[in-house]
Amino acid sequence: MKWTDVLDIAIELSEVKSDVDPRYVNFVDLRNWVMELEGFDDDPNRCGEKILEAIQAAWIEEMD
């Protein structure tokens, strides 16, 4: 997975972090959790706030 695989990342996070409410996740934790996902392989420096916002929004939608 790459940073641009927003939906795939959101699905993985909803499974791995099922006890976490994505509405209250800070971007530092979110970034770290994404980089820890199995199958994630991208440059940490390619991630910005817009990508994290998109991941968080997709994760919230996935939880609903």
N, CA, C and O atoms as a Maestro MAE file, in Angstrom:
{
 s_m_m2io_version
 :::
 2.0.0
}

f_m_ct {
 s_m_title
 :::
 protein
 m_atom[256] {
  # First column is atom index #
  i_m_mmod_type
  r_m_x_coord
  r_m_y_coord
  r_m_z_coord
  i_m_residue_number
  s_m_chain_name
  s_m_pdb_residue_name
  s_m_pdb_atom_name
  i_m_atomic_number
  :::
  1 25 0.835 -1.188 0.000 1 A "MET " " N  " 7
  2 3 0.000 0.000 0.000 1 A "MET " " CA " 6
  3 2 0.872 1.241 0.000 1 A "MET " " C  " 6
  4 15 1.974 1.265 0.548 1 A "MET " " O  " 8
  5 25 0.344 2.249 -0.625 2 A "LYS " " N  " 7
  6 3 0.986 3.567 -0.664 2 A "LYS " " CA " 6
  7 2 0.056 4.571 0.015 2 A "LYS " " C  " 6
  8 15 -1.104 4.263 0.291 2 A "LYS " " O  " 8
  9 25 0.567 5.764 0.279 3 A "TRP " " N  " 7
  10 3 -0.234 6.804 0.922 3 A "TRP " " CA " 6
  11 2 -1.510 7.099 0.138 3 A "TRP " " C  " 6
  12 15 -2.529 7.462 0.725 3 A "TRP " " O  " 8
  13 25 -1.458 6.946 -1.172 4 A "THR " " N  " 7
  14 3 -2.615 7.270 -2.004 4 A "THR " " CA " 6
  15 2 -3.700 6.196 -1.968 4 A "THR " " C  " 6
  16 15 -4.791 6.413 -2.497 4 A "THR " " O  " 8
  17 25 -3.429 5.057 -1.364 5 A "ASP " " N  " 7
  18 3 -4.417 3.981 -1.242 5 A "ASP " " CA " 6
  19 2 -5.307 4.223 -0.025 5 A "ASP " " C  " 6
  20 15 -5.386 3.399 0.886 5 A "ASP " " O  " 8
  21 25 -5.965 5.361 -0.035 6 A "VAL " " N  " 7
  22 3 -6.708 5.858 1.119 6 A "VAL " " CA " 6
  23 2 -7.765 4.851 1.599 6 A "VAL " " C  " 6
  24 15 -7.841 4.562 2.793 6 A "VAL " " O  " 8
  25 25 -8.565 4.326 0.694 7 A "LEU " " N  " 7
  26 3 -9.631 3.413 1.090 7 A "LEU " " CA " 6
  27 2 -9.071 2.110 1.654 7 A "LEU " " C  " 6
  28 15 -9.566 1.611 2.663 7 A "LEU " " O  " 8
  29 25 -8.047 1.559 1.014 8 A "ASP " " N  " 7
  30 3 -7.422 0.334 1.519 8 A "ASP " " CA " 6
  31 2 -6.849 0.541 2.920 8 A "ASP " " C  " 6
  32 15 -6.978 -0.323 3.787 8 A "ASP " " O  " 8
  33 25 -6.219 1.688 3.128 9 A "ILE " " N  " 7
  34 3 -5.651 2.004 4.441 9 A "ILE " " CA " 6
  35 2 -6.773 2.112 5.475 9 A "ILE " " C  " 6
  36 15 -6.654 1.588 6.582 9 A "ILE " " O  " 8
  37 25 -7.859 2.790 5.111 10 A "ALA " " N  " 7
  38 3 -8.988 2.956 6.033 10 A "ALA " " CA " 6
  39 2 -9.577 1.607 6.429 10 A "ALA " " C  " 6
  40 15 -9.907 1.392 7.595 10 A "ALA " " O  " 8
  41 25 -9.710 0.702 5.470 11 A "ILE " " N  " 7
  42 3 -10.252 -0.629 5.754 11 A "ILE " " CA " 6
  43 2 -9.330 -1.383 6.707 11 A "ILE " " C  " 6
  44 15 -9.791 -1.998 7.669 11 A "ILE " " O  " 8
  45 25 -8.029 -1.332 6.438 12 A "GLU " " N  " 7
  46 3 -7.057 -2.000 7.309 12 A "GLU " " CA " 6
  47 2 -7.104 -1.428 8.725 12 A "GLU " " C  " 6
  48 15 -7.098 -2.173 9.705 12 A "GLU " " O  " 8
  49 25 -7.152 -0.099 8.822 13 A "LEU " " N  " 7
  50 3 -7.190 0.531 10.147 13 A "LEU " " CA " 6
  51 2 -8.460 0.149 10.901 13 A "LEU " " C  " 6
  52 15 -8.421 -0.061 12.113 13 A "LEU " " O  " 8
  53 25 -9.574 0.059 10.199 14 A "SER " " N  " 7
  54 3 -10.826 -0.300 10.874 14 A "SER " " CA " 6
  55 2 -10.766 -1.716 11.429 14 A "SER " " C  " 6
  56 15 -11.441 -2.031 12.409 14 A "SER " " O  " 8
  57 25 -9.960 -2.572 10.803 15 A "GLU " " N  " 7
  58 3 -9.800 -3.940 11.301 15 A "GLU " " CA " 6
  59 2 -8.762 -4.016 12.420 15 A "GLU " " C  " 6
  60 15 -8.990 -4.658 13.446 15 A "GLU " " O  " 8
  61 25 -7.630 -3.360 12.213 16 A "VAL " " N  " 7
  62 3 -6.521 -3.438 13.172 16 A "VAL " " CA " 6
  63 2 -6.803 -2.613 14.435 16 A "VAL " " C  " 6
  64 15 -6.428 -3.011 15.538 16 A "VAL " " O  " 8
  65 25 -7.450 -1.492 14.269 17 A "LYS " " N  " 7
  66 3 -7.724 -0.579 15.389 17 A "LYS " " CA " 6
  67 2 -9.224 -0.483 15.632 17 A "LYS " " C  " 6
  68 15 -9.770 0.616 15.735 17 A "LYS " " O  " 8
  69 25 -9.889 -1.625 15.725 18 A "SER " " N  " 7
  70 3 -11.344 -1.654 15.844 18 A "SER " " CA " 6
  71 2 -11.857 -0.995 17.135 18 A "SER " " C  " 6
  72 15 -13.025 -0.617 17.216 18 A "SER " " O  " 8
  73 25 -10.998 -0.862 18.121 19 A "ASP " " N  " 7
  74 3 -11.397 -0.250 19.394 19 A "ASP " " CA " 6
  75 2 -11.193 1.263 19.418 19 A "ASP " " C  " 6
  76 15 -11.466 1.910 20.429 19 A "ASP " " O  " 8
  77 25 -10.714 1.830 18.306 20 A "VAL " " N  " 7
  78 3 -10.402 3.259 18.239 20 A "VAL " " CA " 6
  79 2 -11.496 3.989 17.463 20 A "VAL " " C  " 6
  80 15 -11.942 3.523 16.414 20 A "VAL " " O  " 8
  81 25 -11.923 5.134 17.988 21 A "ASP " " N  " 7
  82 3 -12.870 5.981 17.273 21 A "ASP " " CA " 6
  83 2 -12.061 6.944 16.401 21 A "ASP " " C  " 6
  84 15 -11.377 7.821 16.927 21 A "ASP " " O  " 8
  85 25 -12.130 6.794 15.087 22 A "PRO " " N  " 7
  86 3 -11.285 7.594 14.193 22 A "PRO " " CA " 6
  87 2 -11.557 9.092 14.244 22 A "PRO " " C  " 6
  88 15 -10.734 9.887 13.791 22 A "PRO " " O  " 8
  89 25 -12.703 9.482 14.791 23 A "ARG " " N  " 7
  90 3 -13.008 10.913 14.883 23 A "ARG " " CA " 6
  91 2 -12.081 11.630 15.864 23 A "ARG " " C  " 6
  92 15 -11.925 12.849 15.798 23 A "ARG " " O  " 8
  93 25 -11.471 10.873 16.771 24 A "TYR " " N  " 7
  94 3 -10.669 11.490 17.827 24 A "TYR " " CA " 6
  95 2 -9.180 11.159 17.722 24 A "TYR " " C  " 6
  96 15 -8.435 11.345 18.685 24 A "TYR " " O  " 8
  97 25 -8.748 10.674 16.566 25 A "VAL " " N  " 7
  98 3 -7.347 10.300 16.374 25 A "VAL " " CA " 6
  99 2 -6.559 11.523 15.923 25 A "VAL " " C  " 6
  100 15 -6.976 12.243 15.016 25 A "VAL " " O  " 8
  101 25 -5.409 11.751 16.568 26 A "ASN " " N  " 7
  102 3 -4.568 12.852 16.102 26 A "ASN " " CA " 6
  103 2 -3.704 12.363 14.943 26 A "ASN " " C  " 6
  104 15 -3.471 11.164 14.786 26 A "ASN " " O  " 8
  105 25 -3.238 13.301 14.145 27 A "PHE " " N  " 7
  106 3 -2.528 12.946 12.916 27 A "PHE " " CA " 6
  107 2 -1.184 12.278 13.173 27 A "PHE " " C  " 6
  108 15 -0.717 11.502 12.339 27 A "PHE " " O  " 8
  109 25 -0.560 12.559 14.295 28 A "VAL " " N  " 7
  110 3 0.720 11.913 14.616 28 A "VAL " " CA " 6
  111 2 0.494 10.411 14.805 28 A "VAL " " C  " 6
  112 15 1.218 9.589 14.244 28 A "VAL " " O  " 8
  113 25 -0.519 10.065 15.603 29 A "ASP " " N  " 7
  114 3 -0.835 8.650 15.808 29 A "ASP " " CA " 6
  115 2 -1.281 7.998 14.506 29 A "ASP " " C  " 6
  116 15 -0.847 6.893 14.180 29 A "ASP " " O  " 8
  117 25 -2.140 8.676 13.769 30 A "LEU " " N  " 7
  118 3 -2.648 8.127 12.515 30 A "LEU " " CA " 6
  119 2 -1.507 7.815 11.553 30 A "LEU " " C  " 6
  120 15 -1.469 6.739 10.956 30 A "LEU " " O  " 8
  121 25 -0.596 8.740 11.406 31 A "ARG " " N  " 7
  122 3 0.553 8.542 10.511 31 A "ARG " " CA " 6
  123 2 1.378 7.328 10.949 31 A "ARG " " C  " 6
  124 15 1.773 6.505 10.123 31 A "ARG " " O  " 8
  125 25 1.630 7.228 12.243 32 A "ASN " " N  " 7
  126 3 2.407 6.097 12.759 32 A "ASN " " CA " 6
  127 2 1.685 4.779 12.546 32 A "ASN " " C  " 6
  128 15 2.307 3.786 12.170 32 A "ASN " " O  " 8
  129 25 0.383 4.756 12.782 33 A "TRP " " N  " 7
  130 3 -0.384 3.522 12.615 33 A "TRP " " CA " 6
  131 2 -0.391 3.075 11.167 33 A "TRP " " C  " 6
  132 15 -0.284 1.882 10.883 33 A "TRP " " O  " 8
  133 25 -0.516 4.025 10.246 34 A "VAL " " N  " 7
  134 3 -0.503 3.675 8.821 34 A "VAL " " CA " 6
  135 2 0.839 3.056 8.454 34 A "VAL " " C  " 6
  136 15 0.889 2.044 7.755 34 A "VAL " " O  " 8
  137 25 1.918 3.656 8.920 35 A "MET " " N  " 7
  138 3 3.247 3.136 8.583 35 A "MET " " CA " 6
  139 2 3.503 1.762 9.192 35 A "MET " " C  " 6
  140 15 4.355 1.024 8.699 35 A "MET " " O  " 8
  141 25 2.777 1.403 10.262 36 A "GLU " " N  " 7
  142 3 2.925 0.096 10.905 36 A "GLU " " CA " 6
  143 2 2.070 -0.989 10.250 36 A "GLU " " C  " 6
  144 15 2.235 -2.169 10.558 36 A "GLU " " O  " 8
  145 25 1.161 -0.608 9.354 37 A "LEU " " N  " 7
  146 3 0.271 -1.587 8.734 37 A "LEU " " CA " 6
  147 2 1.064 -2.586 7.888 37 A "LEU " " C  " 6
  148 15 2.001 -2.229 7.174 37 A "LEU " " O  " 8
  149 25 0.652 -3.845 7.999 38 A "GLU " " N  " 7
  150 3 1.268 -4.879 7.181 38 A "GLU " " CA " 6
  151 2 0.938 -4.583 5.712 38 A "GLU " " C  " 6
  152 15 -0.217 -4.338 5.363 38 A "GLU " " O  " 8
  153 25 1.939 -4.608 4.886 39 A "GLY " " N  " 7
  154 3 1.733 -4.340 3.469 39 A "GLY " " CA " 6
  155 2 1.920 -2.887 3.089 39 A "GLY " " C  " 6
  156 15 1.879 -2.544 1.907 39 A "GLY " " O  " 8
  157 25 2.127 -2.025 4.080 40 A "PHE " " N  " 7
  158 3 2.363 -0.614 3.753 40 A "PHE " " CA " 6
  159 2 3.829 -0.420 3.419 40 A "PHE " " C  " 6
  160 15 4.712 -0.818 4.179 40 A "PHE " " O  " 8
  161 25 4.075 0.194 2.279 41 A "ASP " " N  " 7
  162 3 5.451 0.405 1.834 41 A "ASP " " CA " 6
  163 2 5.526 1.684 1.020 41 A "ASP " " C  " 6
  164 15 5.401 1.661 -0.205 41 A "ASP " " O  " 8
  165 25 5.729 2.790 1.703 42 A "ASP " " N  " 7
  166 3 5.858 4.072 1.021 42 A "ASP " " CA " 6
  167 2 6.754 4.976 1.857 42 A "ASP " " C  " 6
  168 15 6.986 4.732 3.041 42 A "ASP " " O  " 8
  169 25 7.240 6.003 1.225 43 A "ASP " " N  " 7
  170 3 8.136 6.966 1.866 43 A "ASP " " CA " 6
  171 2 7.350 7.788 2.891 43 A "ASP " " C  " 6
  172 15 6.369 8.440 2.535 43 A "ASP " " O  " 8
  173 25 7.770 7.762 4.160 44 A "PRO " " N  " 7
  174 3 7.066 8.544 5.189 44 A "PRO " " CA " 6
  175 2 6.988 10.029 4.858 44 A "PRO " " C  " 6
  176 15 6.061 10.710 5.294 44 A "PRO " " O  " 8
  177 25 7.937 10.531 4.102 45 A "ASN " " N  " 7
  178 3 7.963 11.952 3.763 45 A "ASN " " CA " 6
  179 2 6.943 12.333 2.691 45 A "ASN " " C  " 6
  180 15 6.747 13.518 2.423 45 A "ASN " " O  " 8
  181 25 6.298 11.357 2.080 46 A "ARG " " N  " 7
  182 3 5.299 11.635 1.051 46 A "ARG " " CA " 6
  183 2 3.922 11.891 1.653 46 A "ARG " " C  " 6
  184 15 2.964 12.161 0.928 46 A "ARG " " O  " 8
  185 25 3.824 11.807 2.953 47 A "CYS " " N  " 7
  186 3 2.542 11.985 3.639 47 A "CYS " " CA " 6
  187 2 2.388 13.424 4.099 47 A "CYS " " C  " 6
  188 15 3.299 14.010 4.685 47 A "CYS " " O  " 8
  189 25 1.212 13.981 3.820 48 A "GLY " " N  " 7
  190 3 0.901 15.325 4.285 48 A "GLY " " CA " 6
  191 2 -0.442 15.357 4.979 48 A "GLY " " C  " 6
  192 15 -1.127 14.340 5.086 48 A "GLY " " O  " 8
  193 25 -0.808 16.523 5.443 49 A "GLU " " N  " 7
  194 3 -2.053 16.677 6.193 49 A "GLU " " CA " 6
  195 2 -3.274 16.305 5.358 49 A "GLU " " C  " 6
  196 15 -4.219 15.713 5.880 49 A "GLU " " O  " 8
  197 25 -3.267 16.644 4.070 50 A "LYS " " N  " 7
  198 3 -4.414 16.326 3.214 50 A "LYS " " CA " 6
  199 2 -4.617 14.826 3.083 50 A "LYS " " C  " 6
  200 15 -5.753 14.352 3.078 50 A "LYS " " O  " 8
  201 25 -3.534 14.080 2.977 51 A "ILE " " N  " 7
  202 3 -3.635 12.623 2.888 51 A "ILE " " CA " 6
  203 2 -4.179 12.058 4.194 51 A "ILE " " C  " 6
  204 15 -5.050 11.188 4.185 51 A "ILE " " O  " 8
  205 25 -3.665 12.552 5.310 52 A "LEU " " N  " 7
  206 3 -4.145 12.071 6.613 52 A "LEU " " CA " 6
  207 2 -5.622 12.404 6.817 52 A "LEU " " C  " 6
  208 15 -6.370 11.596 7.368 52 A "LEU " " O  " 8
  209 25 -6.043 13.589 6.375 53 A "GLU " " N  " 7
  210 3 -7.458 13.959 6.471 53 A "GLU " " CA " 6
  211 2 -8.312 13.009 5.638 53 A "GLU " " C  " 6
  212 15 -9.386 12.595 6.074 53 A "GLU " " O  " 8
  213 25 -7.844 12.664 4.447 54 A "ALA " " N  " 7
  214 3 -8.587 11.754 3.574 54 A "ALA " " CA " 6
  215 2 -8.679 10.361 4.187 54 A "ALA " " C  " 6
  216 15 -9.729 9.720 4.132 54 A "ALA " " O  " 8
  217 25 -7.572 9.894 4.773 55 A "ILE " " N  " 7
  218 3 -7.570 8.586 5.427 55 A "ILE " " CA " 6
  219 2 -8.540 8.590 6.600 55 A "ILE " " C  " 6
  220 15 -9.331 7.660 6.760 55 A "ILE " " O  " 8
  221 25 -8.481 9.627 7.414 56 A "GLN " " N  " 7
  222 3 -9.369 9.716 8.572 56 A "GLN " " CA " 6
  223 2 -10.833 9.748 8.137 56 A "GLN " " C  " 6
  224 15 -11.669 9.072 8.736 56 A "GLN " " O  " 8
  225 25 -11.149 10.521 7.109 57 A "ALA " " N  " 7
  226 3 -12.533 10.606 6.619 57 A "ALA " " CA " 6
  227 2 -13.009 9.253 6.093 57 A "ALA " " C  " 6
  228 15 -14.141 8.848 6.355 57 A "ALA " " O  " 8
  229 25 -12.159 8.562 5.362 58 A "ALA " " N  " 7
  230 3 -12.517 7.247 4.828 58 A "ALA " " CA " 6
  231 2 -12.702 6.238 5.964 58 A "ALA " " C  " 6
  232 15 -13.586 5.382 5.904 58 A "ALA " " O  " 8
  233 25 -11.872 6.343 6.988 59 A "TRP " " N  " 7
  234 3 -11.968 5.447 8.142 59 A "TRP " " CA " 6
  235 2 -13.279 5.692 8.883 59 A "TRP " " C  " 6
  236 15 -13.958 4.742 9.274 59 A "TRP " " O  " 8
  237 25 -13.632 6.941 9.075 60 A "ILE " " N  " 7
  238 3 -14.903 7.283 9.734 60 A "ILE " " CA " 6
  239 2 -16.063 6.703 8.937 60 A "ILE " " C  " 6
  240 15 -16.984 6.114 9.503 60 A "ILE " " O  " 8
  241 25 -16.013 6.874 7.630 61 A "GLU " " N  " 7
  242 3 -17.074 6.334 6.771 61 A "GLU " " CA " 6
  243 2 -17.117 4.810 6.845 61 A "GLU " " C  " 6
  244 15 -18.197 4.218 6.843 61 A "GLU " " O  " 8
  245 25 -15.968 4.186 6.908 62 A "GLU " " N  " 7
  246 3 -15.881 2.731 7.004 62 A "GLU " " CA " 6
  247 2 -16.497 2.222 8.315 62 A "GLU " " C  " 6
  248 15 -17.084 1.140 8.346 62 A "GLU " " O  " 8
  249 25 -16.365 2.990 9.381 63 A "MET " " N  " 7
  250 3 -16.896 2.592 10.677 63 A "MET " " CA " 6
  251 2 -18.417 2.738 10.748 63 A "MET " " C  " 6
  252 15 -19.069 2.052 11.535 63 A "MET " " O  " 8
  253 25 -18.981 3.621 9.935 64 A "ASP " " N  " 7
  254 3 -20.434 3.876 9.970 64 A "ASP " " CA " 6
  255 2 -21.236 2.796 9.311 64 A "ASP " " C  " 6
  256 15 -22.463 2.878 9.266 64 A "ASP " " O  " 8
  :::
 }
 m_bond[255] {
  # First column is bond index #
  i_m_from
  i_m_to
  i_m_order
  :::
  1 1 2 1
  2 2 3 1
  3 3 4 2
  4 3 5 1
  5 5 6 1
  6 6 7 1
  7 7 8 2
  8 7 9 1
  9 9 10 1
  10 10 11 1
  11 11 12 2
  12 11 13 1
  13 13 14 1
  14 14 15 1
  15 15 16 2
  16 15 17 1
  17 17 18 1
  18 18 19 1
  19 19 20 2
  20 19 21 1
  21 21 22 1
  22 22 23 1
  23 23 24 2
  24 23 25 1
  25 25 26 1
  26 26 27 1
  27 27 28 2
  28 27 29 1
  29 29 30 1
  30 30 31 1
  31 31 32 2
  32 31 33 1
  33 33 34 1
  34 34 35 1
  35 35 36 2
  36 35 37 1
  37 37 38 1
  38 38 39 1
  39 39 40 2
  40 39 41 1
  41 41 42 1
  42 42 43 1
  43 43 44 2
  44 43 45 1
  45 45 46 1
  46 46 47 1
  47 47 48 2
  48 47 49 1
  49 49 50 1
  50 50 51 1
  51 51 52 2
  52 51 53 1
  53 53 54 1
  54 54 55 1
  55 55 56 2
  56 55 57 1
  57 57 58 1
  58 58 59 1
  59 59 60 2
  60 59 61 1
  61 61 62 1
  62 62 63 1
  63 63 64 2
  64 63 65 1
  65 65 66 1
  66 66 67 1
  67 67 68 2
  68 67 69 1
  69 69 70 1
  70 70 71 1
  71 71 72 2
  72 71 73 1
  73 73 74 1
  74 74 75 1
  75 75 76 2
  76 75 77 1
  77 77 78 1
  78 78 79 1
  79 79 80 2
  80 79 81 1
  81 81 82 1
  82 82 83 1
  83 83 84 2
  84 83 85 1
  85 85 86 1
  86 86 87 1
  87 87 88 2
  88 87 89 1
  89 89 90 1
  90 90 91 1
  91 91 92 2
  92 91 93 1
  93 93 94 1
  94 94 95 1
  95 95 96 2
  96 95 97 1
  97 97 98 1
  98 98 99 1
  99 99 100 2
  100 99 101 1
  101 101 102 1
  102 102 103 1
  103 103 104 2
  104 103 105 1
  105 105 106 1
  106 106 107 1
  107 107 108 2
  108 107 109 1
  109 109 110 1
  110 110 111 1
  111 111 112 2
  112 111 113 1
  113 113 114 1
  114 114 115 1
  115 115 116 2
  116 115 117 1
  117 117 118 1
  118 118 119 1
  119 119 120 2
  120 119 121 1
  121 121 122 1
  122 122 123 1
  123 123 124 2
  124 123 125 1
  125 125 126 1
  126 126 127 1
  127 127 128 2
  128 127 129 1
  129 129 130 1
  130 130 131 1
  131 131 132 2
  132 131 133 1
  133 133 134 1
  134 134 135 1
  135 135 136 2
  136 135 137 1
  137 137 138 1
  138 138 139 1
  139 139 140 2
  140 139 141 1
  141 141 142 1
  142 142 143 1
  143 143 144 2
  144 143 145 1
  145 145 146 1
  146 146 147 1
  147 147 148 2
  148 147 149 1
  149 149 150 1
  150 150 151 1
  151 151 152 2
  152 151 153 1
  153 153 154 1
  154 154 155 1
  155 155 156 2
  156 155 157 1
  157 157 158 1
  158 158 159 1
  159 159 160 2
  160 159 161 1
  161 161 162 1
  162 162 163 1
  163 163 164 2
  164 163 165 1
  165 165 166 1
  166 166 167 1
  167 167 168 2
  168 167 169 1
  169 169 170 1
  170 170 171 1
  171 171 172 2
  172 171 173 1
  173 173 174 1
  174 174 175 1
  175 175 176 2
  176 175 177 1
  177 177 178 1
  178 178 179 1
  179 179 180 2
  180 179 181 1
  181 181 182 1
  182 182 183 1
  183 183 184 2
  184 183 185 1
  185 185 186 1
  186 186 187 1
  187 187 188 2
  188 187 189 1
  189 189 190 1
  190 190 191 1
  191 191 192 2
  192 191 193 1
  193 193 194 1
  194 194 195 1
  195 195 196 2
  196 195 197 1
  197 197 198 1
  198 198 199 1
  199 199 200 2
  200 199 201 1
  201 201 202 1
  202 202 203 1
  203 203 204 2
  204 203 205 1
  205 205 206 1
  206 206 207 1
  207 207 208 2
  208 207 209 1
  209 209 210 1
  210 210 211 1
  211 211 212 2
  212 211 213 1
  213 213 214 1
  214 214 215 1
  215 215 216 2
  216 215 217 1
  217 217 218 1
  218 218 219 1
  219 219 220 2
  220 219 221 1
  221 221 222 1
  222 222 223 1
  223 223 224 2
  224 223 225 1
  225 225 226 1
  226 226 227 1
  227 227 228 2
  228 227 229 1
  229 229 230 1
  230 230 231 1
  231 231 232 2
  232 231 233 1
  233 233 234 1
  234 234 235 1
  235 235 236 2
  236 235 237 1
  237 237 238 1
  238 238 239 1
  239 239 240 2
  240 239 241 1
  241 241 242 1
  242 242 243 1
  243 243 244 2
  244 243 245 1
  245 245 246 1
  246 246 247 1
  247 247 248 2
  248 247 249 1
  249 249 250 1
  250 250 251 1
  251 251 252 2
  252 251 253 1
  253 253 254 1
  254 254 255 1
  255 255 256 2
  :::
 }
}
